[in-house]
Every structure is written in C-alpha cells, then in structure tokens.
Amino acid sequence: MILNIIITVLAITVISGSIYGLSTGDHGLQPYIQLISGVMFFALGLKVFQQNQKTMAILIFLGSGFILFVSIYVLID
C-alpha cells in the first residue's frame, strides 16, 4: 500500500517536471528528474519483488541502477 503511494507521488513528480522542462525549454532539471525516476523504478522493483515475480524485479532493478548511475554521473560532472 505504501509502495503504491510512493510510486504514484514519484510518477506525478517526474511527469510534472518533464512537462515543465518541455514547455519552458529549461533542461536544468533533467538530472533531478532522472534521479527521481530511478528511485521510482527502484520502488517499483520492490513492489514486483514482493509479488514473487523475481525475474521481472531483477530487470527493473538493473534498469533502476543504470538510471541512477547515469543521473549521479551527470550531477557530479
């Protein structure tokens, strides 16, 4: 239940940040949106793992790790 709320809040944040970036042309928020997206995918992986779909959860965790790695690398650079 709590994971559903966390995923929903993070998804709304990503969507609204993306809409803002597209409408204004300001791409300064893109690394932060990617970071939030990575956290959202991690929470989604936890939810799928709890549903005993371990193969899909591993794929989601790998995608989340890649997104988090890229966003942290862009933030540091």
mmCIF file of the N, C-alpha and C atoms, coordinates in Angstrom:
data_MODEL
# 
_entry.id   MODEL 
# 
loop_
_atom_site.group_PDB 
_atom_site.id 
_atom_site.type_symbol 
_atom_site.label_atom_id 
_atom_site.label_alt_id 
_atom_site.label_comp_id 
_atom_site.label_asym_id 
_atom_site.label_entity_id 
_atom_site.label_seq_id 
_atom_site.pdbx_PDB_ins_code 
_atom_site.Cartn_x 
_atom_site.Cartn_y 
_atom_site.Cartn_z 
_atom_site.occupancy 
_atom_site.B_iso_or_equiv 
_atom_site.pdbx_formal_charge 
_atom_site.auth_seq_id 
_atom_site.auth_comp_id 
_atom_site.auth_asym_id 
_atom_site.auth_atom_id 
_atom_site.pdbx_PDB_model_num 
ATOM 1   N N  . MET A 1 1  ? 0.828  -1.200  0.000   1.00 0.00 ? 1  MET A N  1 
ATOM 2   C CA . MET A 1 1  ? 0.000  0.000   0.000   1.00 0.00 ? 1  MET A CA 1 
ATOM 3   C C  . MET A 1 1  ? 0.871  1.262   0.000   1.00 0.00 ? 1  MET A C  1 
ATOM 4   N N  . ILE A 1 2  ? 1.867  1.278   0.878   1.00 0.00 ? 2  ILE A N  1 
ATOM 5   C CA . ILE A 1 2  ? 2.725  2.456   0.947   1.00 0.00 ? 2  ILE A CA 1 
ATOM 6   C C  . ILE A 1 2  ? 3.562  2.586   -0.321  1.00 0.00 ? 2  ILE A C  1 
ATOM 7   N N  . LEU A 1 3  ? 4.003  1.440   -0.876  1.00 0.00 ? 3  LEU A N  1 
ATOM 8   C CA . LEU A 1 3  ? 4.771  1.499   -2.118  1.00 0.00 ? 3  LEU A CA 1 
ATOM 9   C C  . LEU A 1 3  ? 3.939  2.077   -3.256  1.00 0.00 ? 3  LEU A C  1 
ATOM 10  N N  . ASN A 1 4  ? 2.645  1.772   -3.295  1.00 0.00 ? 4  ASN A N  1 
ATOM 11  C CA . ASN A 1 4  ? 1.785  2.348   -4.331  1.00 0.00 ? 4  ASN A CA 1 
ATOM 12  C C  . ASN A 1 4  ? 1.734  3.867   -4.222  1.00 0.00 ? 4  ASN A C  1 
ATOM 13  N N  . ILE A 1 5  ? 1.643  4.370   -3.002  1.00 0.00 ? 5  ILE A N  1 
ATOM 14  C CA . ILE A 1 5  ? 1.587  5.822   -2.791  1.00 0.00 ? 5  ILE A CA 1 
ATOM 15  C C  . ILE A 1 5  ? 2.916  6.458   -3.191  1.00 0.00 ? 5  ILE A C  1 
ATOM 16  N N  . ILE A 1 6  ? 4.031  5.826   -2.796  1.00 0.00 ? 6  ILE A N  1 
ATOM 17  C CA . ILE A 1 6  ? 5.352  6.363   -3.133  1.00 0.00 ? 6  ILE A CA 1 
ATOM 18  C C  . ILE A 1 6  ? 5.553  6.383   -4.645  1.00 0.00 ? 6  ILE A C  1 
ATOM 19  N N  . ILE A 1 7  ? 5.195  5.290   -5.310  1.00 0.00 ? 7  ILE A N  1 
ATOM 20  C CA . ILE A 1 7  ? 5.347  5.217   -6.764  1.00 0.00 ? 7  ILE A CA 1 
ATOM 21  C C  . ILE A 1 7  ? 4.479  6.269   -7.443  1.00 0.00 ? 7  ILE A C  1 
ATOM 22  N N  . THR A 1 8  ? 3.258  6.453   -6.977  1.00 0.00 ? 8  THR A N  1 
ATOM 23  C CA . THR A 1 8  ? 2.353  7.441   -7.571  1.00 0.00 ? 8  THR A CA 1 
ATOM 24  C C  . THR A 1 8  ? 2.879  8.862   -7.399  1.00 0.00 ? 8  THR A C  1 
ATOM 25  N N  . VAL A 1 9  ? 3.347  9.189   -6.201  1.00 0.00 ? 9  VAL A N  1 
ATOM 26  C CA . VAL A 1 9  ? 3.875  10.541  -5.950  1.00 0.00 ? 9  VAL A CA 1 
ATOM 27  C C  . VAL A 1 9  ? 5.117  10.795  -6.807  1.00 0.00 ? 9  VAL A C  1 
ATOM 28  N N  . LEU A 1 10 ? 6.009  9.804   -6.884  1.00 0.00 ? 10 LEU A N  1 
ATOM 29  C CA . LEU A 1 10 ? 7.208  9.977   -7.702  1.00 0.00 ? 10 LEU A CA 1 
ATOM 30  C C  . LEU A 1 10 ? 6.869  10.086  -9.184  1.00 0.00 ? 10 LEU A C  1 
ATOM 31  N N  . ALA A 1 11 ? 5.879  9.314   -9.642  1.00 0.00 ? 11 ALA A N  1 
ATOM 32  C CA . ALA A 1 11 ? 5.476  9.380   -11.048 1.00 0.00 ? 11 ALA A CA 1 
ATOM 33  C C  . ALA A 1 11 ? 4.883  10.747  -11.375 1.00 0.00 ? 11 ALA A C  1 
ATOM 34  N N  . ILE A 1 12 ? 4.064  11.270  -10.492 1.00 0.00 ? 12 ILE A N  1 
ATOM 35  C CA . ILE A 1 12 ? 3.482  12.602  -10.718 1.00 0.00 ? 12 ILE A CA 1 
ATOM 36  C C  . ILE A 1 12 ? 4.585  13.660  -10.733 1.00 0.00 ? 12 ILE A C  1 
ATOM 37  N N  . THR A 1 13 ? 5.574  13.513  -9.864  1.00 0.00 ? 13 THR A N  1 
ATOM 38  C CA . THR A 1 13 ? 6.690  14.459  -9.832  1.00 0.00 ? 13 THR A CA 1 
ATOM 39  C C  . THR A 1 13 ? 7.488  14.403  -11.134 1.00 0.00 ? 13 THR A C  1 
ATOM 40  N N  . VAL A 1 14 ? 7.756  13.189  -11.622 1.00 0.00 ? 14 VAL A N  1 
ATOM 41  C CA . VAL A 1 14 ? 8.506  13.045  -12.879 1.00 0.00 ? 14 VAL A CA 1 
ATOM 42  C C  . VAL A 1 14 ? 7.719  13.624  -14.045 1.00 0.00 ? 14 VAL A C  1 
ATOM 43  N N  . ILE A 1 15 ? 6.432  13.333  -14.102 1.00 0.00 ? 15 ILE A N  1 
ATOM 44  C CA . ILE A 1 15 ? 5.611  13.836  -15.207 1.00 0.00 ? 15 ILE A CA 1 
ATOM 45  C C  . ILE A 1 15 ? 5.524  15.357  -15.174 1.00 0.00 ? 15 ILE A C  1 
ATOM 46  N N  . SER A 1 16 ? 5.298  15.928  -13.991 1.00 0.00 ? 16 SER A N  1 
ATOM 47  C CA . SER A 1 16 ? 5.174  17.386  -13.925 1.00 0.00 ? 16 SER A CA 1 
ATOM 48  C C  . SER A 1 16 ? 6.512  18.072  -14.214 1.00 0.00 ? 16 SER A C  1 
ATOM 49  N N  . GLY A 1 17 ? 7.610  17.489  -13.734 1.00 0.00 ? 17 GLY A N  1 
ATOM 50  C CA . GLY A 1 17 ? 8.920  18.061  -14.052 1.00 0.00 ? 17 GLY A CA 1 
ATOM 51  C C  . GLY A 1 17 ? 9.249  17.966  -15.528 1.00 0.00 ? 17 GLY A C  1 
ATOM 52  N N  . SER A 1 18 ? 8.850  16.873  -16.151 1.00 0.00 ? 18 SER A N  1 
ATOM 53  C CA . SER A 1 18 ? 9.086  16.717  -17.587 1.00 0.00 ? 18 SER A CA 1 
ATOM 54  C C  . SER A 1 18 ? 8.251  17.694  -18.402 1.00 0.00 ? 18 SER A C  1 
ATOM 55  N N  . ILE A 1 19 ? 7.007  17.870  -18.010 1.00 0.00 ? 19 ILE A N  1 
ATOM 56  C CA . ILE A 1 19 ? 6.147  18.832  -18.703 1.00 0.00 ? 19 ILE A CA 1 
ATOM 57  C C  . ILE A 1 19 ? 6.707  20.246  -18.558 1.00 0.00 ? 19 ILE A C  1 
ATOM 58  N N  . TYR A 1 20 ? 7.177  20.574  -17.354 1.00 0.00 ? 20 TYR A N  1 
ATOM 59  C CA . TYR A 1 20 ? 7.766  21.892  -17.146 1.00 0.00 ? 20 TYR A CA 1 
ATOM 60  C C  . TYR A 1 20 ? 9.007  22.087  -18.032 1.00 0.00 ? 20 TYR A C  1 
ATOM 61  N N  . GLY A 1 21 ? 9.860  21.064  -18.076 1.00 0.00 ? 21 GLY A N  1 
ATOM 62  C CA . GLY A 1 21 ? 11.072 21.170  -18.892 1.00 0.00 ? 21 GLY A CA 1 
ATOM 63  C C  . GLY A 1 21 ? 10.774 21.292  -20.366 1.00 0.00 ? 21 GLY A C  1 
ATOM 64  N N  . LEU A 1 22 ? 9.773  20.559  -20.836 1.00 0.00 ? 22 LEU A N  1 
ATOM 65  C CA . LEU A 1 22 ? 9.418  20.637  -22.253 1.00 0.00 ? 22 LEU A CA 1 
ATOM 66  C C  . LEU A 1 22 ? 8.755  21.963  -22.609 1.00 0.00 ? 22 LEU A C  1 
ATOM 67  N N  . SER A 1 23 ? 7.916  22.475  -21.724 1.00 0.00 ? 23 SER A N  1 
ATOM 68  C CA . SER A 1 23 ? 7.187  23.699  -22.054 1.00 0.00 ? 23 SER A CA 1 
ATOM 69  C C  . SER A 1 23 ? 8.067  24.944  -21.963 1.00 0.00 ? 23 SER A C  1 
ATOM 70  N N  . THR A 1 24 ? 9.045  24.946  -21.048 1.00 0.00 ? 24 THR A N  1 
ATOM 71  C CA . THR A 1 24 ? 9.880  26.136  -20.901 1.00 0.00 ? 24 THR A CA 1 
ATOM 72  C C  . THR A 1 24 ? 11.207 26.024  -21.642 1.00 0.00 ? 24 THR A C  1 
ATOM 73  N N  . GLY A 1 25 ? 11.607 24.814  -22.017 1.00 0.00 ? 25 GLY A N  1 
ATOM 74  C CA . GLY A 1 25 ? 12.890 24.637  -22.674 1.00 0.00 ? 25 GLY A CA 1 
ATOM 75  C C  . GLY A 1 25 ? 14.057 24.629  -21.706 1.00 0.00 ? 25 GLY A C  1 
ATOM 76  N N  . ASP A 1 26 ? 13.768 24.630  -20.418 1.00 0.00 ? 26 ASP A N  1 
ATOM 77  C CA . ASP A 1 26 ? 14.809 24.598  -19.389 1.00 0.00 ? 26 ASP A CA 1 
ATOM 78  C C  . ASP A 1 26 ? 15.155 23.143  -19.086 1.00 0.00 ? 26 ASP A C  1 
ATOM 79  N N  . HIS A 1 27 ? 16.392 22.751  -19.412 1.00 0.00 ? 27 HIS A N  1 
ATOM 80  C CA . HIS A 1 27 ? 16.801 21.368  -19.211 1.00 0.00 ? 27 HIS A CA 1 
ATOM 81  C C  . HIS A 1 27 ? 17.685 21.212  -17.977 1.00 0.00 ? 27 HIS A C  1 
ATOM 82  N N  . GLY A 1 28 ? 17.675 22.179  -17.099 1.00 0.00 ? 28 GLY A N  1 
ATOM 83  C CA . GLY A 1 28 ? 18.471 22.114  -15.874 1.00 0.00 ? 28 GLY A CA 1 
ATOM 84  C C  . GLY A 1 28 ? 17.932 21.121  -14.865 1.00 0.00 ? 28 GLY A C  1 
ATOM 85  N N  . LEU A 1 29 ? 16.661 20.802  -14.973 1.00 0.00 ? 29 LEU A N  1 
ATOM 86  C CA . LEU A 1 29 ? 16.048 19.852  -14.037 1.00 0.00 ? 29 LEU A CA 1 
ATOM 87  C C  . LEU A 1 29 ? 16.185 18.400  -14.483 1.00 0.00 ? 29 LEU A C  1 
ATOM 88  N N  . GLN A 1 30 ? 16.698 18.168  -15.673 1.00 0.00 ? 30 GLN A N  1 
ATOM 89  C CA . GLN A 1 30 ? 16.729 16.818  -16.227 1.00 0.00 ? 30 GLN A CA 1 
ATOM 90  C C  . GLN A 1 30 ? 17.476 15.810  -15.353 1.00 0.00 ? 30 GLN A C  1 
ATOM 91  N N  . PRO A 1 31 ? 18.656 16.122  -14.796 1.00 0.00 ? 31 PRO A N  1 
ATOM 92  C CA . PRO A 1 31 ? 19.305 15.124  -13.937 1.00 0.00 ? 31 PRO A CA 1 
ATOM 93  C C  . PRO A 1 31 ? 18.500 14.788  -12.690 1.00 0.00 ? 31 PRO A C  1 
ATOM 94  N N  . TYR A 1 32 ? 17.807 15.772  -12.144 1.00 0.00 ? 32 TYR A N  1 
ATOM 95  C CA . TYR A 1 32 ? 16.993 15.534  -10.954 1.00 0.00 ? 32 TYR A CA 1 
ATOM 96  C C  . TYR A 1 32 ? 15.767 14.684  -11.297 1.00 0.00 ? 32 TYR A C  1 
ATOM 97  N N  . ILE A 1 33 ? 15.199 14.927  -12.465 1.00 0.00 ? 33 ILE A N  1 
ATOM 98  C CA . ILE A 1 33 ? 14.065 14.118  -12.910 1.00 0.00 ? 33 ILE A CA 1 
ATOM 99  C C  . ILE A 1 33 ? 14.508 12.681  -13.134 1.00 0.00 ? 33 ILE A C  1 
ATOM 100 N N  . GLN A 1 34 ? 15.705 12.492  -13.699 1.00 0.00 ? 34 GLN A N  1 
ATOM 101 C CA . GLN A 1 34 ? 16.233 11.146  -13.881 1.00 0.00 ? 34 GLN A CA 1 
ATOM 102 C C  . GLN A 1 34 ? 16.489 10.473  -12.541 1.00 0.00 ? 34 GLN A C  1 
ATOM 103 N N  . LEU A 1 35 ? 16.992 11.210  -11.569 1.00 0.00 ? 35 LEU A N  1 
ATOM 104 C CA . LEU A 1 35 ? 17.242 10.662  -10.246 1.00 0.00 ? 35 LEU A CA 1 
ATOM 105 C C  . LEU A 1 35 ? 15.933 10.205  -9.593  1.00 0.00 ? 35 LEU A C  1 
ATOM 106 N N  . ILE A 1 36 ? 14.913 11.035  -9.678  1.00 0.00 ? 36 ILE A N  1 
ATOM 107 C CA . ILE A 1 36 ? 13.608 10.668  -9.124  1.00 0.00 ? 36 ILE A CA 1 
ATOM 108 C C  . ILE A 1 36 ? 13.028 9.480   -9.874  1.00 0.00 ? 36 ILE A C  1 
ATOM 109 N N  . SER A 1 37 ? 13.246 9.434   -11.182 1.00 0.00 ? 37 SER A N  1 
ATOM 110 C CA . SER A 1 37 ? 12.779 8.304   -11.978 1.00 0.00 ? 37 SER A CA 1 
ATOM 111 C C  . SER A 1 37 ? 13.480 7.012   -11.560 1.00 0.00 ? 37 SER A C  1 
ATOM 112 N N  . GLY A 1 38 ? 14.765 7.076   -11.277 1.00 0.00 ? 38 GLY A N  1 
ATOM 113 C CA . GLY A 1 38 ? 15.493 5.903   -10.811 1.00 0.00 ? 38 GLY A CA 1 
ATOM 114 C C  . GLY A 1 38 ? 14.980 5.403   -9.474  1.00 0.00 ? 38 GLY A C  1 
ATOM 115 N N  . VAL A 1 39 ? 14.682 6.322   -8.578  1.00 0.00 ? 39 VAL A N  1 
ATOM 116 C CA . VAL A 1 39 ? 14.113 5.939   -7.278  1.00 0.00 ? 39 VAL A CA 1 
ATOM 117 C C  . VAL A 1 39 ? 12.726 5.332   -7.462  1.00 0.00 ? 39 VAL A C  1 
ATOM 118 N N  . MET A 1 40 ? 11.953 5.884   -8.399  1.00 0.00 ? 40 MET A N  1 
ATOM 119 C CA . MET A 1 40 ? 10.628 5.347   -8.674  1.00 0.00 ? 40 MET A CA 1 
ATOM 120 C C  . MET A 1 40 ? 10.722 3.918   -9.206  1.00 0.00 ? 40 MET A C  1 
ATOM 121 N N  . PHE A 1 41 ? 11.652 3.674   -10.120 1.00 0.00 ? 41 PHE A N  1 
ATOM 122 C CA . PHE A 1 41 ? 11.834 2.326   -10.643 1.00 0.00 ? 41 PHE A CA 1 
ATOM 123 C C  . PHE A 1 41 ? 12.317 1.366   -9.565  1.00 0.00 ? 41 PHE A C  1 
ATOM 124 N N  . PHE A 1 42 ? 13.143 1.841   -8.630  1.00 0.00 ? 42 PHE A N  1 
ATOM 125 C CA . PHE A 1 42 ? 13.576 1.000   -7.525  1.00 0.00 ? 42 PHE A CA 1 
ATOM 126 C C  . PHE A 1 42 ? 12.389 0.589   -6.663  1.00 0.00 ? 42 PHE A C  1 
ATOM 127 N N  . ALA A 1 43 ? 11.503 1.547   -6.361  1.00 0.00 ? 43 ALA A N  1 
ATOM 128 C CA . ALA A 1 43 ? 10.303 1.232   -5.585  1.00 0.00 ? 43 ALA A CA 1 
ATOM 129 C C  . ALA A 1 43 ? 9.399  0.276   -6.352  1.00 0.00 ? 43 ALA A C  1 
ATOM 130 N N  . LEU A 1 44 ? 9.305  0.458   -7.655  1.00 0.00 ? 44 LEU A N  1 
ATOM 131 C CA . LEU A 1 44 ? 8.516  -0.452  -8.477  1.00 0.00 ? 44 LEU A CA 1 
ATOM 132 C C  . LEU A 1 44 ? 9.120  -1.854  -8.460  1.00 0.00 ? 44 LEU A C  1 
ATOM 133 N N  . GLY A 1 45 ? 10.450 -1.944  -8.469  1.00 0.00 ? 45 GLY A N  1 
ATOM 134 C CA . GLY A 1 45 ? 11.112 -3.233  -8.366  1.00 0.00 ? 45 GLY A CA 1 
ATOM 135 C C  . GLY A 1 45 ? 10.821 -3.919  -7.043  1.00 0.00 ? 45 GLY A C  1 
ATOM 136 N N  . LEU A 1 46 ? 10.791 -3.145  -5.964  1.00 0.00 ? 46 LEU A N  1 
ATOM 137 C CA . LEU A 1 46 ? 10.434 -3.721  -4.665  1.00 0.00 ? 46 LEU A CA 1 
ATOM 138 C C  . LEU A 1 46 ? 9.012  -4.267  -4.676  1.00 0.00 ? 46 LEU A C  1 
ATOM 139 N N  . LYS A 1 47 ? 8.111  -3.520  -5.284  1.00 0.00 ? 47 LYS A N  1 
ATOM 140 C CA . LYS A 1 47 ? 6.710  -3.952  -5.351  1.00 0.00 ? 47 LYS A CA 1 
ATOM 141 C C  . LYS A 1 47 ? 6.579  -5.249  -6.153  1.00 0.00 ? 47 LYS A C  1 
ATOM 142 N N  . VAL A 1 48 ? 7.264  -5.315  -7.280  1.00 0.00 ? 48 VAL A N  1 
ATOM 143 C CA . VAL A 1 48 ? 7.203  -6.510  -8.120  1.00 0.00 ? 48 VAL A CA 1 
ATOM 144 C C  . VAL A 1 48 ? 7.877  -7.690  -7.412  1.00 0.00 ? 48 VAL A C  1 
ATOM 145 N N  . PHE A 1 49 ? 8.962  -7.418  -6.681  1.00 0.00 ? 49 PHE A N  1 
ATOM 146 C CA . PHE A 1 49 ? 9.647  -8.475  -5.943  1.00 0.00 ? 49 PHE A CA 1 
ATOM 147 C C  . PHE A 1 49 ? 8.745  -9.061  -4.862  1.00 0.00 ? 49 PHE A C  1 
ATOM 148 N N  . GLN A 1 50 ? 7.941  -8.205  -4.216  1.00 0.00 ? 50 GLN A N  1 
ATOM 149 C CA . GLN A 1 50 ? 7.007  -8.686  -3.197  1.00 0.00 ? 50 GLN A CA 1 
ATOM 150 C C  . GLN A 1 50 ? 5.907  -9.546  -3.793  1.00 0.00 ? 50 GLN A C  1 
ATOM 151 N N  . GLN A 1 51 ? 5.636  -9.383  -5.077  1.00 0.00 ? 51 GLN A N  1 
ATOM 152 C CA . GLN A 1 51 ? 4.616  -10.180 -5.748  1.00 0.00 ? 51 GLN A CA 1 
ATOM 153 C C  . GLN A 1 51 ? 5.195  -11.481 -6.307  1.00 0.00 ? 51 GLN A C  1 
ATOM 154 N N  . ASN A 1 52 ? 6.421  -11.833 -5.913  1.00 0.00 ? 52 ASN A N  1 
ATOM 155 C CA . ASN A 1 52 ? 7.118  -13.065 -6.312  1.00 0.00 ? 52 ASN A CA 1 
ATOM 156 C C  . ASN A 1 52 ? 7.340  -13.169 -7.818  1.00 0.00 ? 52 ASN A C  1 
ATOM 157 N N  . GLN A 1 53 ? 7.572  -12.053 -8.471  1.00 0.00 ? 53 GLN A N  1 
ATOM 158 C CA . GLN A 1 53 ? 7.971  -12.047 -9.879  1.00 0.00 ? 53 GLN A CA 1 
ATOM 159 C C  . GLN A 1 53 ? 9.444  -11.641 -9.917  1.00 0.00 ? 53 GLN A C  1 
ATOM 160 N N  . LYS A 1 54 ? 10.286 -12.565 -9.501  1.00 0.00 ? 54 LYS A N  1 
ATOM 161 C CA . LYS A 1 54 ? 11.689 -12.244 -9.266  1.00 0.00 ? 54 LYS A CA 1 
ATOM 162 C C  . LYS A 1 54 ? 12.458 -11.890 -10.539 1.00 0.00 ? 54 LYS A C  1 
ATOM 163 N N  . THR A 1 55 ? 12.151 -12.537 -11.647 1.00 0.00 ? 55 THR A N  1 
ATOM 164 C CA . THR A 1 55 ? 12.853 -12.231 -12.891 1.00 0.00 ? 55 THR A CA 1 
ATOM 165 C C  . THR A 1 55 ? 12.564 -10.809 -13.348 1.00 0.00 ? 55 THR A C  1 
ATOM 166 N N  . MET A 1 56 ? 11.319 -10.421 -13.301 1.00 0.00 ? 56 MET A N  1 
ATOM 167 C CA . MET A 1 56 ? 10.948 -9.057  -13.690 1.00 0.00 ? 56 MET A CA 1 
ATOM 168 C C  . MET A 1 56 ? 11.528 -8.044  -12.701 1.00 0.00 ? 56 MET A C  1 
ATOM 169 N N  . ALA A 1 57 ? 11.552 -8.381  -11.423 1.00 0.00 ? 57 ALA A N  1 
ATOM 170 C CA . ALA A 1 57 ? 12.108 -7.478  -10.418 1.00 0.00 ? 57 ALA A CA 1 
ATOM 171 C C  . ALA A 1 57 ? 13.593 -7.248  -10.659 1.00 0.00 ? 57 ALA A C  1 
ATOM 172 N N  . ILE A 1 58 ? 14.319 -8.302  -11.032 1.00 0.00 ? 58 ILE A N  1 
ATOM 173 C CA . ILE A 1 58 ? 15.753 -8.155  -11.302 1.00 0.00 ? 58 ILE A CA 1 
ATOM 174 C C  . ILE A 1 58 ? 15.976 -7.230  -12.495 1.00 0.00 ? 58 ILE A C  1 
ATOM 175 N N  . LEU A 1 59 ? 15.167 -7.377  -13.540 1.00 0.00 ? 59 LEU A N  1 
ATOM 176 C CA . LEU A 1 59 ? 15.289 -6.496  -14.704 1.00 0.00 ? 59 LEU A CA 1 
ATOM 177 C C  . LEU A 1 59 ? 14.988 -5.047  -14.334 1.00 0.00 ? 59 LEU A C  1 
ATOM 178 N N  . ILE A 1 60 ? 13.980 -4.844  -13.504 1.00 0.00 ? 60 ILE A N  1 
ATOM 179 C CA . ILE A 1 60 ? 13.635 -3.477  -13.080 1.00 0.00 ? 60 ILE A CA 1 
ATOM 180 C C  . ILE A 1 60 ? 14.749 -2.895  -12.215 1.00 0.00 ? 60 ILE A C  1 
ATOM 181 N N  . PHE A 1 61 ? 15.344 -3.721  -11.324 1.00 0.00 ? 61 PHE A N  1 
ATOM 182 C CA . PHE A 1 61 ? 16.457 -3.243  -10.505 1.00 0.00 ? 61 PHE A CA 1 
ATOM 183 C C  . PHE A 1 61 ? 17.664 -2.878  -11.367 1.00 0.00 ? 61 PHE A C  1 
ATOM 184 N N  . LEU A 1 62 ? 17.939 -3.657  -12.394 1.00 0.00 ? 62 LEU A N  1 
ATOM 185 C CA . LEU A 1 62 ? 19.050 -3.330  -13.295 1.00 0.00 ? 62 LEU A CA 1 
ATOM 186 C C  . LEU A 1 62 ? 18.790 -2.011  -14.031 1.00 0.00 ? 62 LEU A C  1 
ATOM 187 N N  . GLY A 1 63 ? 17.565 -1.818  -14.499 1.00 0.00 ? 63 GLY A N  1 
ATOM 188 C CA . GLY A 1 63 ? 17.212 -0.549  -15.146 1.00 0.00 ? 63 GLY A CA 1 
ATOM 189 C C  . GLY A 1 63 ? 17.309 0.614   -14.186 1.00 0.00 ? 63 GLY A C  1 
ATOM 190 N N  . SER A 1 64 ? 16.857 0.397   -12.963 1.00 0.00 ? 64 SER A N  1 
ATOM 191 C CA . SER A 1 64 ? 16.931 1.439   -11.948 1.00 0.00 ? 64 SER A CA 1 
ATOM 192 C C  . SER A 1 64 ? 18.379 1.793   -11.638 1.00 0.00 ? 64 SER A C  1 
ATOM 193 N N  . GLY A 1 65 ? 19.214 0.774   -11.519 1.00 0.00 ? 65 GLY A N  1 
ATOM 194 C CA . GLY A 1 65 ? 20.627 1.030   -11.245 1.00 0.00 ? 65 GLY A CA 1 
ATOM 195 C C  . GLY A 1 65 ? 21.292 1.819   -12.349 1.00 0.00 ? 65 GLY A C  1 
ATOM 196 N N  . PHE A 1 66 ? 20.951 1.498   -13.602 1.00 0.00 ? 66 PHE A N  1 
ATOM 197 C CA . PHE A 1 66 ? 21.519 2.240   -14.728 1.00 0.00 ? 66 PHE A CA 1 
ATOM 198 C C  . PHE A 1 66 ? 21.057 3.695   -14.716 1.00 0.00 ? 66 PHE A C  1 
ATOM 199 N N  . ILE A 1 67 ? 19.766 3.912   -14.497 1.00 0.00 ? 67 ILE A N  1 
ATOM 200 C CA . ILE A 1 67 ? 19.244 5.283   -14.456 1.00 0.00 ? 67 ILE A CA 1 
ATOM 201 C C  . ILE A 1 67 ? 19.898 6.075   -13.329 1.00 0.00 ? 67 ILE A C  1 
ATOM 202 N N  . LEU A 1 68 ? 20.028 5.457   -12.148 1.00 0.00 ? 68 LEU A N  1 
ATOM 203 C CA . LEU A 1 68 ? 20.650 6.144   -11.017 1.00 0.00 ? 68 LEU A CA 1 
ATOM 204 C C  . LEU A 1 68 ? 22.119 6.433   -11.295 1.00 0.00 ? 68 LEU A C  1 
ATOM 205 N N  . PHE A 1 69 ? 22.827 5.488   -11.916 1.00 0.00 ? 69 PHE A N  1 
ATOM 206 C CA . PHE A 1 69 ? 24.235 5.710   -12.245 1.00 0.00 ? 69 PHE A CA 1 
ATOM 207 C C  . PHE A 1 69 ? 24.395 6.884   -13.201 1.00 0.00 ? 69 PHE A C  1 
ATOM 208 N N  . VAL A 1 70 ? 23.591 6.926   -14.236 1.00 0.00 ? 70 VAL A N  1 
ATOM 209 C CA . VAL A 1 70 ? 23.693 7.999   -15.233 1.00 0.00 ? 70 VAL A CA 1 
ATOM 210 C C  . VAL A 1 70 ? 23.336 9.346   -14.605 1.00 0.00 ? 70 VAL A C  1 
ATOM 211 N N  . SER A 1 71 ? 22.281 9.396   -13.802 1.00 0.00 ? 71 SER A N  1 
ATOM 212 C CA . SER A 1 71 ? 21.871 10.682  -13.221 1.00 0.00 ? 71 SER A CA 1 
ATOM 213 C C  . SER A 1 71 ? 22.897 11.180  -12.228 1.00 0.00 ? 71 SER A C  1 
ATOM 214 N N  . ILE A 1 72 ? 23.483 10.288  -11.426 1.00 0.00 ? 72 ILE A N  1 
ATOM 215 C CA . ILE A 1 72 ? 24.518 10.727  -10.470 1.00 0.00 ? 72 ILE A CA 1 
ATOM 216 C C  . ILE A 1 72 ? 25.766 11.168  -11.227 1.00 0.00 ? 72 ILE A C  1 
ATOM 217 N N  . TYR A 1 73 ? 26.120 10.457  -12.290 1.00 0.00 ? 73 TYR A N  1 
ATOM 218 C CA . TYR A 1 73 ? 27.285 10.848  -13.094 1.00 0.00 ? 73 TYR A CA 1 
ATOM 219 C C  . TYR A 1 73 ? 27.084 12.224  -13.715 1.00 0.00 ? 73 TYR A C  1 
ATOM 220 N N  . VAL A 1 74 ? 25.879 12.499  -14.205 1.00 0.00 ? 74 VAL A N  1 
ATOM 221 C CA . VAL A 1 74 ? 25.602 13.813  -14.809 1.00 0.00 ? 74 VAL A CA 1 
ATOM 222 C C  . VAL A 1 74 ? 25.609 14.904  -13.739 1.00 0.00 ? 74 VAL A C  1 
ATOM 223 N N  . LEU A 1 75 ? 25.090 14.594  -12.544 1.00 0.00 ? 75 LEU A N  1 
ATOM 224 C CA . LEU A 1 75 ? 25.082 15.589  -11.468 1.00 0.00 ? 75 LEU A CA 1 
ATOM 225 C C  . LEU A 1 75 ? 26.500 15.922  -10.995 1.00 0.00 ? 75 LEU A C  1 
ATOM 226 N N  . ILE A 1 76 ? 27.364 14.910  -10.935 1.00 0.00 ? 76 ILE A N  1 
ATOM 227 C CA . ILE A 1 76 ? 28.739 15.148  -10.468 1.00 0.00 ? 76 ILE A CA 1 
ATOM 228 C C  . ILE A 1 76 ? 29.542 15.902  -11.516 1.00 0.00 ? 76 ILE A C  1 
ATOM 229 N N  . ASP A 1 77 ? 29.306 15.596  -12.794 1.00 0.00 ? 77 ASP A N  1 
ATOM 230 C CA . ASP A 1 77 ? 30.062 16.231  -13.879 1.00 0.00 ? 77 ASP A CA 1 
ATOM 231 C C  . ASP A 1 77 ? 29.641 17.627  -14.137 1.00 0.00 ? 77 ASP A C  1 
# 
